[in-house]
Amino acid sequence: MPAARQDEEGGEGDQHQPAKRKVRRRAPKDTCTPVTDFSFRNWTPPVLRGWNKKLTTYFVGDLAAGVPRANFPQGADKGPLTCAIEYVLDHPAWNWLELSDIEWFIPLKGFHRHALRLVPNGPNPDAQAHTRHENALKGYRERILRARSGAQ
């Protein structure tokens, strides 16, 4: 416990108390709504506030800006969006394709065959990907910590 701080006149000041941390708790699993639909059908746009009340869509090719092609997802991690990005980059005539067009573009080009087979309340694909890349993630974290500490 830290010592009491003395004010300028030599008297006892307020005790320094550590700040209380807010703890976020997840809802119990039995109260969560099960996921049964993975389509765009039930998505709704956000409520927009402020002066610019227009939703923005992005060009699919721009999603790869700054990402070297060698770093694109491969194998089990390569999904329909990655296929669409690669297609647009390889076929400049499709540069106009926007993210909002993906729902019809993916089946048109047959990229839906690369989609994860999501099953309602089935295995978590994010957890599976983390397991596949756990060693690389650990190595990356160690490299970053060494770089921050100045060690080589």
MIROKE-787354 format. One record per residue (C-alpha): x, y, z; residue in one letter; residue number from 0. Coordinates in steps of 0.5 Angstrom, whole numbers, padded with zeros to 4 digits. Layout:
+-------+-------+-------+---+-----+
|  east | north |    up | r |   k |
+-------+-------+-------+---+-----+
|     X |     Y |     Z | A | NUM |
...
+-------+-------+-------+---+-----+
***
This chain:
+-------+-------+-------+---+-----+
|  east | north |    up | r |   k |
+-------+-------+-------+---+-----+
|  0000 |  0000 |  0000 | M |   0 |
|  0003 |  0007 | -0002 | P |   1 |
|  0005 |  0012 |  0004 | A |   2 |
|  0000 |  0017 |  0005 | A |   3 |
|  0002 |  0024 |  0001 | R |   4 |
|  0003 |  0030 |  0005 | Q |   5 |
|  0001 |  0036 |  0003 | D |   6 |
|  0005 |  0043 |  0002 | E |   7 |
|  0003 |  0044 |  0010 | E |   8 |
|  0006 |  0038 |  0012 | G |   9 |
| -0001 |  0035 |  0013 | G |  10 |
| -0004 |  0028 |  0011 | E |  11 |
| -0006 |  0028 |  0004 | G |  12 |
| -0011 |  0023 |  0000 | D |  13 |
| -0009 |  0016 |  0000 | Q |  14 |
| -0007 |  0014 | -0008 | H |  15 |
| -0011 |  0008 | -0009 | Q |  16 |
| -0010 |  0004 | -0015 | P |  17 |
| -0016 |  0005 | -0021 | A |  18 |
| -0021 |  0000 | -0021 | K |  19 |
| -0021 | -0004 | -0027 | R |  20 |
| -0028 | -0005 | -0031 | K |  21 |
| -0029 | -0012 | -0032 | V |  22 |
| -0033 | -0014 | -0038 | R |  23 |
| -0037 | -0020 | -0038 | R |  24 |
| -0040 | -0024 | -0043 | R |  25 |
| -0047 | -0027 | -0043 | A |  26 |
| -0048 | -0034 | -0041 | P |  27 |
| -0048 | -0039 | -0047 | K |  28 |
| -0055 | -0041 | -0046 | D |  29 |
| -0057 | -0033 | -0047 | T |  30 |
| -0054 | -0032 | -0053 | C |  31 |
| -0058 | -0033 | -0060 | T |  32 |
| -0056 | -0038 | -0064 | P |  33 |
| -0053 | -0037 | -0071 | V |  34 |
| -0057 | -0040 | -0076 | T |  35 |
| -0056 | -0035 | -0082 | D |  36 |
| -0049 | -0033 | -0085 | F |  37 |
| -0052 | -0029 | -0091 | S |  38 |
| -0052 | -0022 | -0092 | F |  39 |
| -0060 | -0022 | -0092 | R |  40 |
| -0061 | -0020 | -0085 | N |  41 |
| -0056 | -0015 | -0084 | W |  42 |
| -0058 | -0007 | -0083 | T |  43 |
| -0054 | -0001 | -0085 | P |  44 |
| -0052 |  0003 | -0078 | P |  45 |
| -0055 |  0009 | -0076 | V |  46 |
| -0051 |  0015 | -0079 | L |  47 |
| -0050 |  0021 | -0075 | R |  48 |
| -0047 |  0028 | -0077 | G |  49 |
| -0046 |  0032 | -0083 | W |  50 |
| -0044 |  0026 | -0088 | N |  51 |
| -0050 |  0021 | -0088 | K |  52 |
| -0048 |  0017 | -0094 | K |  53 |
| -0045 |  0010 | -0093 | L |  54 |
| -0038 |  0008 | -0097 | T |  55 |
| -0037 |  0002 | -0101 | T |  56 |
| -0029 |  0001 | -0103 | Y |  57 |
| -0026 | -0002 | -0109 | F |  58 |
| -0025 | -0009 | -0108 | V |  59 |
| -0018 | -0008 | -0111 | G |  60 |
| -0016 | -0003 | -0106 | D |  61 |
| -0017 | -0008 | -0100 | L |  62 |
| -0010 | -0011 | -0102 | A |  63 |
| -0007 | -0004 | -0102 | A |  64 |
|  0000 | -0005 | -0098 | G |  65 |
| -0001 | -0012 | -0098 | V |  66 |
|  0005 | -0016 | -0102 | P |  67 |
|  0001 | -0021 | -0106 | R |  68 |
|  0006 | -0027 | -0102 | A |  69 |
|  0002 | -0025 | -0096 | N |  70 |
| -0005 | -0026 | -0098 | F |  71 |
| -0008 | -0032 | -0095 | P |  72 |
| -0006 | -0039 | -0097 | Q |  73 |
| -0009 | -0046 | -0097 | G |  74 |
| -0015 | -0047 | -0091 | A |  75 |
| -0014 | -0039 | -0090 | D |  76 |
| -0016 | -0037 | -0097 | K |  77 |
| -0023 | -0036 | -0098 | G |  78 |
| -0028 | -0033 | -0103 | P |  79 |
| -0026 | -0025 | -0101 | L |  80 |
| -0018 | -0027 | -0103 | T |  81 |
| -0020 | -0030 | -0109 | C |  82 |
| -0024 | -0024 | -0111 | A |  83 |
| -0019 | -0019 | -0109 | I |  84 |
| -0014 | -0024 | -0113 | E |  85 |
| -0018 | -0024 | -0119 | Y |  86 |
| -0019 | -0016 | -0119 | V |  87 |
| -0012 | -0015 | -0119 | L |  88 |
| -0010 | -0020 | -0125 | D |  89 |
| -0016 | -0017 | -0129 | H |  90 |
| -0016 | -0010 | -0129 | P |  91 |
| -0023 | -0009 | -0133 | A |  92 |
| -0026 | -0011 | -0126 | W |  93 |
| -0022 | -0005 | -0122 | N |  94 |
| -0029 | -0002 | -0122 | W |  95 |
| -0032 | -0008 | -0117 | L |  96 |
| -0034 | -0005 | -0110 | E |  97 |
| -0034 | -0009 | -0104 | L |  98 |
| -0042 | -0008 | -0104 | S |  99 |
| -0042 | -0013 | -0111 | D | 100 |
| -0038 | -0019 | -0107 | I | 101 |
| -0045 | -0022 | -0106 | E | 102 |
| -0046 | -0023 | -0113 | W | 103 |
| -0039 | -0023 | -0116 | F | 104 |
| -0037 | -0029 | -0112 | I | 105 |
| -0042 | -0034 | -0114 | P | 106 |
| -0041 | -0031 | -0121 | L | 107 |
| -0034 | -0033 | -0121 | K | 108 |
| -0035 | -0040 | -0117 | G | 109 |
| -0031 | -0037 | -0111 | F | 110 |
| -0036 | -0040 | -0107 | H | 111 |
| -0033 | -0046 | -0107 | R | 112 |
| -0027 | -0043 | -0103 | H | 113 |
| -0032 | -0041 | -0097 | A | 114 |
| -0031 | -0044 | -0090 | L | 115 |
| -0037 | -0049 | -0089 | R | 116 |
| -0040 | -0046 | -0083 | L | 117 |
| -0045 | -0050 | -0079 | V | 118 |
| -0049 | -0046 | -0074 | P | 119 |
| -0046 | -0047 | -0067 | N | 120 |
| -0040 | -0051 | -0070 | G | 121 |
| -0033 | -0050 | -0070 | P | 122 |
| -0030 | -0043 | -0069 | N | 123 |
| -0026 | -0042 | -0075 | P | 124 |
| -0022 | -0036 | -0072 | D | 125 |
| -0020 | -0041 | -0067 | A | 126 |
| -0018 | -0046 | -0072 | Q | 127 |
| -0014 | -0041 | -0076 | A | 128 |
| -0011 | -0039 | -0069 | H | 129 |
| -0009 | -0046 | -0068 | T | 130 |
| -0006 | -0047 | -0075 | R | 131 |
| -0002 | -0040 | -0074 | H | 132 |
|  0000 | -0041 | -0066 | E | 133 |
|  0007 | -0042 | -0067 | N | 134 |
|  0008 | -0036 | -0072 | A | 135 |
|  0004 | -0031 | -0068 | L | 136 |
|  0009 | -0033 | -0062 | K | 137 |
|  0015 | -0032 | -0066 | G | 138 |
|  0012 | -0025 | -0069 | Y | 139 |
|  0010 | -0023 | -0062 | R | 140 |
|  0017 | -0025 | -0059 | E | 141 |
|  0021 | -0021 | -0065 | R | 142 |
|  0016 | -0015 | -0063 | I | 143 |
|  0018 | -0015 | -0056 | L | 144 |
|  0025 | -0015 | -0058 | R | 145 |
|  0025 | -0010 | -0063 | A | 146 |
|  0021 | -0005 | -0057 | R | 147 |
|  0027 | -0007 | -0052 | S | 148 |
|  0032 | -0005 | -0057 | G | 149 |
|  0035 | -0012 | -0057 | A | 150 |
|  0037 | -0015 | -0063 | Q | 151 |
+-------+-------+-------+---+-----+
***
